[in-house]
Amino acid sequence: MDAASSPRSPRGILLDSLLDWLNLNLCASAGLDTSDYKWNQLFGILIWKLWKNRNNVVFKGYVNSGLDAITAAKAWAKSMKDGRRKSLMRVNNQESHSCWRAPVSGTLKLNTDGSAHPTTMEAGCGGVIRNSSGEWISGFSRNIGRCSAYLAELWGVLDGLEVAWSLGVRRLQAMVVCQTLHGCLYKKTTICQ
């Protein structure tokens, strides 16, 4: 059977090619990994950043530099590869050094965060799920709308648990940064009532 008479995919040739291209770049290294980042992670972040830039033009009327998107994507991908690197974090208005700690083998770890603008209350949340080697399994983010920072943190935990469940994860360790939320989830304090 020659190419002209071969059966066509119901989705069409262009879409199949696009899906193959996305699959190649998101699911394999494509031979482009570097010491700073994994190609599939950089590619996924870059596609998202470009989509976000496009939406900023269409819906908000402003243009971000494509070079800024590339630079930010590289930095984000590098931070994902350096999952065990130490980071500076503020807890109870004091700086402390923290380090991502791997869960026991066979368990995945969920890290979430949420925030809200203090004036407009526009809020968002997001998180990552990693394996015991620190490798990226999945991630998520959400524009919540308007709510408190505390509720944004709760949305982050809920969304993370839903993503993990949908992936079939049944052994999960959750890590939250918000001390008040941490107390409610793990120490059963009365502050949540």
C-alpha angles and dihedrals in degrees: 000000000000126000093258093058099036116117115264123230114250087238094054134244097278094051092047089052091048092049091048090050093049091046092050092051099039100041102037137042092240084211091283103108115131134189088263102049148358111252096227091055094047091047094051093047092046093051089051092047091050091049090050091049090051091051091049089057095046100041106024102028099233132113126220121201115263088219089057089054091051093047092048092046092052091049092049093048090048091052089051092052090047090053092147095050118122117256134190115245134179116228121174089348092302125109114236132173114241132179130202107253120206120237120236116283113282093028126097124215126225119203116187138177137179134187142180132202107250095225106033096028089221103159142192140172140194145165150179135233117211135177126236090275091057093250118149113255101167143333140195143188135188138194099219100186115226124350142112123288089248092057090045088056090051091049088053092055093045093048091047092051091048092050091048092048092049089053090054093251111157100164109060136155113203124207122194126182099203106096094204092052091044089056092050094048101040111019099039093229122174093239090097095060 
